[in-house]
Amino acid sequence: MDHGTARAFVDSWVTAWNAHDLDALLTHFADDVTFRSPVAAQLLGSDGVIRGKHALRAYWAEGLRRIPDLQFEVVGCYVGVDCLVINYRNQRGGLVNEVLIFAGPLVIEGYGTYLGEDANPAGAR
């Protein structure tokens, strides 16, 4: 992944999140995506592993329902080989990293990572 592609992805990602536009956001994810998050475990009472785009939509829709003021501010993005880390600040000011693994242009695997006290459904995704 080059830096121009990464920047375009991040711009689209944060715009979709801040608009609460799940359709736009999910265009970046493969149908069989896997996403892991400690917040998913808390919100859904699960192991924190979301499997498939439909399940990811349901999880994020529930998060938006519970956090109607959700807004992200990108602090930085870090490019690797077939991966991207988005460092952002959420609506409470908490720092979060989203680690995304790509196959071509689509995310096939993602990880939401939080500082210990920020991994809660009231303030983080």
KOLTI-276865 format. One record per residue (C-alpha): residue number from 1; residue in one letter; chain; x, y, z. Coordinates in pm, 1 decimal. Example, Ala and Ser with C-alpha at 12.3 -4.5 7.8 and 13.67 -1.06 7.14 Angstrom:
% residues 2
+------+------+-------+----------+----------+----------+
: bake : zalo : marba :       c1 :       c2 :       c3 :
+------+------+-------+----------+----------+----------+
:    1 :    a :     A :   1230.0 :   -450.0 :    780.0 :
:    2 :    s :     A :   1367.0 :   -106.0 :    714.0 :
+------+------+-------+----------+----------+----------+
//
This chain:
% residues 125
+------+------+-------+----------+----------+----------+
: bake : zalo : marba :       c1 :       c2 :       c3 :
+------+------+-------+----------+----------+----------+
:    1 :    m :     A :      0.0 :      0.0 :      0.0 :
:    2 :    d :     A :    134.8 :    340.8 :    -89.9 :
:    3 :    h :     A :     83.7 :    656.6 :    113.3 :
:    4 :    g :     A :   -151.8 :    817.2 :   -140.8 :
:    5 :    t :     A :   -384.4 :    515.8 :   -138.5 :
:    6 :    a :     A :   -369.6 :    505.3 :    241.0 :
:    7 :    r :     A :   -454.9 :    875.1 :    273.6 :
:    8 :    a :     A :   -751.9 :    839.2 :     35.8 :
:    9 :    f :     A :   -875.9 :    538.2 :    233.7 :
:   10 :    v :     A :   -842.3 :    719.1 :    567.8 :
:   11 :    d :     A :  -1019.6 :   1029.9 :    436.3 :
:   12 :    s :     A :  -1309.8 :    818.8 :    310.4 :
:   13 :    w :     A :  -1315.4 :    611.9 :    632.9 :
:   14 :    v :     A :  -1334.7 :    911.7 :    868.2 :
:   15 :    t :     A :  -1585.8 :   1094.6 :    647.8 :
:   16 :    a :     A :  -1815.2 :    790.0 :    649.0 :
:   17 :    w :     A :  -1783.3 :    744.1 :   1025.9 :
:   18 :    n :     A :  -1851.0 :   1109.2 :   1102.9 :
:   19 :    a :     A :  -2155.9 :   1102.5 :    872.7 :
:   20 :    h :     A :  -2267.8 :    775.0 :   1038.3 :
:   21 :    d :     A :  -2290.0 :    634.7 :    683.7 :
:   22 :    l :     A :  -2247.5 :    259.5 :    723.9 :
:   23 :    d :     A :  -2312.4 :    192.0 :    354.4 :
:   24 :    a :     A :  -2018.1 :    411.1 :    252.4 :
:   25 :    l :     A :  -1797.6 :    269.0 :    526.5 :
:   26 :    l :     A :  -1871.6 :    -93.7 :    443.7 :
:   27 :    t :     A :  -1775.4 :    -53.8 :     77.5 :
:   28 :    h :     A :  -1414.7 :    -83.7 :    199.0 :
:   29 :    f :     A :  -1465.9 :   -425.8 :    361.6 :
:   30 :    a :     A :  -1472.5 :   -775.4 :    210.0 :
:   31 :    d :     A :  -1786.9 :   -985.1 :    252.2 :
:   32 :    d :     A :  -1595.0 :  -1235.0 :    467.4 :
:   33 :    v :     A :  -1414.4 :   -973.3 :    680.1 :
:   34 :    t :     A :  -1319.9 :  -1057.7 :   1036.9 :
:   35 :    f :     A :  -1306.6 :   -776.5 :   1292.5 :
:   36 :    r :     A :  -1190.4 :   -807.8 :   1653.3 :
:   37 :    s :     A :  -1262.8 :   -557.1 :   1927.1 :
:   38 :    p :     A :  -1294.5 :   -562.1 :   2305.0 :
:   39 :    v :     A :  -1583.7 :   -318.5 :   2263.6 :
:   40 :    a :     A :  -1765.9 :   -573.4 :   2047.3 :
:   41 :    a :     A :  -1729.7 :   -821.6 :   2330.6 :
:   42 :    q :     A :  -1891.7 :   -575.8 :   2571.5 :
:   43 :    l :     A :  -2165.9 :   -449.8 :   2339.3 :
:   44 :    l :     A :  -2265.6 :   -789.2 :   2206.2 :
:   45 :    g :     A :  -2176.9 :  -1016.0 :   2496.1 :
:   46 :    s :     A :  -1954.8 :  -1217.0 :   2264.6 :
:   47 :    d :     A :  -1590.7 :  -1315.9 :   2225.0 :
:   48 :    g :     A :  -1529.4 :   -985.0 :   2046.3 :
:   49 :    v :     A :  -1485.3 :  -1143.4 :   1702.6 :
:   50 :    i :     A :  -1720.8 :  -1023.6 :   1429.9 :
:   51 :    r :     A :  -1737.9 :  -1249.3 :   1124.3 :
:   52 :    g :     A :  -1870.9 :  -1121.7 :    793.0 :
:   53 :    k :     A :  -1982.4 :   -787.3 :    655.7 :
:   54 :    h :     A :  -2346.0 :   -833.6 :    765.2 :
:   55 :    a :     A :  -2240.7 :   -897.9 :   1125.1 :
:   56 :    l :     A :  -2002.1 :   -601.6 :   1110.8 :
:   57 :    r :     A :  -2286.6 :   -377.5 :    993.8 :
:   58 :    a :     A :  -2506.5 :   -497.6 :   1280.5 :
:   59 :    y :     A :  -2228.9 :   -434.6 :   1535.3 :
:   60 :    w :     A :  -2149.8 :    -86.6 :   1407.4 :
:   61 :    a :     A :  -2521.2 :      1.3 :   1381.7 :
:   62 :    e :     A :  -2561.6 :    -93.3 :   1747.6 :
:   63 :    g :     A :  -2257.4 :    116.2 :   1837.6 :
:   64 :    l :     A :  -2401.7 :    418.0 :   1656.1 :
:   65 :    r :     A :  -2736.1 :    364.7 :   1827.2 :
:   66 :    r :     A :  -2566.6 :    368.0 :   2167.8 :
:   67 :    i :     A :  -2325.8 :    650.9 :   2083.5 :
:   68 :    p :     A :  -2527.8 :    900.0 :   1876.5 :
:   69 :    d :     A :  -2261.8 :   1171.5 :   1912.0 :
:   70 :    l :     A :  -1983.2 :    948.8 :   1774.2 :
:   71 :    q :     A :  -1717.7 :   1152.5 :   1593.9 :
:   72 :    f :     A :  -1357.9 :   1068.7 :   1504.8 :
:   73 :    e :     A :  -1057.4 :   1290.2 :   1445.1 :
:   74 :    v :     A :   -767.2 :   1121.6 :   1268.4 :
:   75 :    v :     A :   -437.3 :   1181.6 :   1448.0 :
:   76 :    g :     A :   -218.0 :    975.5 :   1215.5 :
:   77 :    c :     A :   -203.8 :    683.3 :    978.4 :
:   78 :    y :     A :     73.5 :    430.1 :    945.6 :
:   79 :    v :     A :    128.2 :    227.8 :    630.3 :
:   80 :    g :     A :    264.8 :   -126.0 :    623.9 :
:   81 :    v :     A :    271.0 :   -408.6 :    373.0 :
:   82 :    d :     A :    -97.5 :   -477.3 :    299.3 :
:   83 :    c :     A :   -195.2 :   -308.1 :    624.0 :
:   84 :    l :     A :   -284.2 :     28.5 :    766.6 :
:   85 :    v :     A :   -309.7 :    160.6 :   1121.7 :
:   86 :    i :     A :   -542.7 :    455.3 :   1178.8 :
:   87 :    n :     A :   -476.0 :    642.9 :   1501.8 :
:   88 :    y :     A :   -773.9 :    857.5 :   1594.3 :
:   89 :    r :     A :   -940.4 :   1042.0 :   1878.7 :
:   90 :    n :     A :  -1302.7 :    957.4 :   1953.8 :
:   91 :    q :     A :  -1578.3 :   1194.0 :   2071.1 :
:   92 :    r :     A :  -1461.5 :   1162.7 :   2433.5 :
:   93 :    g :     A :  -1101.8 :   1244.1 :   2345.1 :
:   94 :    g :     A :   -983.3 :    883.2 :   2385.3 :
:   95 :    l :     A :   -705.3 :    763.6 :   2156.3 :
:   96 :    v :     A :   -781.5 :    453.7 :   1952.0 :
:   97 :    n :     A :   -591.8 :    254.9 :   1689.3 :
:   98 :    e :     A :   -764.9 :     60.6 :   1417.5 :
:   99 :    v :     A :   -544.0 :   -198.5 :   1249.4 :
:  100 :    l :     A :   -666.3 :   -300.4 :    904.2 :
:  101 :    i :     A :   -531.8 :   -582.9 :    689.1 :
:  102 :    f :     A :   -601.8 :   -567.4 :    314.3 :
:  103 :    a :     A :   -633.0 :   -809.5 :     24.1 :
:  104 :    g :     A :   -616.5 :   -576.9 :   -272.8 :
:  105 :    p :     A :   -841.6 :   -276.9 :   -211.6 :
:  106 :    l :     A :  -1060.8 :   -439.6 :     56.0 :
:  107 :    v :     A :  -1015.0 :   -488.9 :    428.1 :
:  108 :    i :     A :  -1021.8 :   -858.8 :    514.0 :
:  109 :    e :     A :   -926.7 :   -831.2 :    880.5 :
:  110 :    g :     A :   -949.4 :   -553.4 :   1136.2 :
:  111 :    y :     A :   -866.0 :   -489.5 :   1500.3 :
:  112 :    g :     A :   -998.1 :   -213.9 :   1723.9 :
:  113 :    t :     A :   -739.2 :   -141.7 :   1993.9 :
:  114 :    y :     A :   -784.8 :     83.1 :   2297.5 :
:  115 :    l :     A :   -615.1 :    208.7 :   2608.7 :
:  116 :    g :     A :   -749.0 :     -2.3 :   2896.2 :
:  117 :    e :     A :  -1000.6 :    244.9 :   3038.3 :
:  118 :    d :     A :  -1120.5 :    354.2 :   2694.1 :
:  119 :    a :     A :  -1244.2 :      9.5 :   2587.1 :
:  120 :    n :     A :  -1603.5 :     57.4 :   2692.8 :
:  121 :    p :     A :  -1928.3 :     80.6 :   2499.2 :
:  122 :    a :     A :  -2010.5 :    427.0 :   2625.5 :
:  123 :    g :     A :  -1717.7 :    591.5 :   2455.3 :
:  124 :    a :     A :  -1531.2 :    381.0 :   2205.6 :
:  125 :    r :     A :  -1600.5 :    181.0 :   1894.8 :
+------+------+-------+----------+----------+----------+
//
